[in-house]
Amino acid sequence: MRTFISNAKINLGLKILNKRPDKYHDIHSLFIEVNLSDKLTFSPNNNHALSIKENCPDQFPLDEKNLITKAYKLMQSHLNSNKSEYLINIKKNIPIGSGLGGGSSNAATTLKALNKLWNMNFSNDKLEKLGKSLGADVPFFIKGGFQLAEGIGDILSPQKTDILKDLHFLLVTPPIHLSTEKAYGSLNKPLRPIQSHSKFPTVSKPVNWQLFDNDFENMIGKTYPEINEIKLTLINAGALFSGLSGSGSTVFGIFDNLQNADISREKLSHYQTFRTSPVFHS
């Protein structure tokens, strides 16, 4: 039995540049891995077939649509000989449909876990290429850390982590389920690439946090005013910055004072909240 950690991420800013012929969108964003995590436990399965169990199955598909199943089958297709099948127990902590990348993270964790369990010895580059076929965010979760994300989110450039040290992230997830596909579709972006676009500031101190905007915020804030109310509560409680992660619905606040983060958490206790920190990789 082996347990693997599957972390969440937030988007520090998100610019949607254009729609692509493949129906994806080119983006410009900063991805930050945080230590809110699901746990995937792999146990040899005597039934000789993949089996998945999960702590909230009503919210989580356990059939072929599941990204864990897709990742498992993908790795299995690259085996040269029969290997042990696994029962995968999933403890979900990352809210589903929250803009925190839980599904993509689970897929990436499955790829990395099976690479070890089946002694496949694939490089991270190989796993990233496999992951891209499962979803745009999966390559990030192979690499992790703090990355500038371009292309569909699969072109990753590591960033200096200086600005993230000693910071705390309060994640607030209201009971709103936002479809990523519908959110991107409603932006009505052109097919042609934008030749020049404003970029986020250099990620070094001192930081002008207000320049990290998210193209989804105005649209989603008009439909769901409580998104703006949560942001305002976080800022008034001392957050350096507050923003929407991905296409939502999670709003995060960045704090350099743990007490302020806890005060905010108390004020927003009627929502699902998580106090997290960035994850650094050596």
Secondary structure, 3 states (H helix, E strand, C coil): CEEEEEEEEEEEEEEEEEECCCCCEEEEEEEEEEEEEEEEEEEECCCCCCEEEECCHHHCCCCCCCHHHHHHHHHHCCCCCCCCCEEEEEECCCCCCCCCCHHHHHHHHHHHHHHHHCCCCCCHHHHHHHHHCCCCCHHHHHHCCEEEEECCCCEEEECCCHHHCCCEEEEEECCCCCCHHHHHHCCCCCCCCCCCCCCCCCCCCCCCHHHCCECCHHHHHHHCHHHHHHHHHHHHCCCCEEEECCCCCCEEEEECCHHHHHHHHHHCCCCEEEEECECCCC
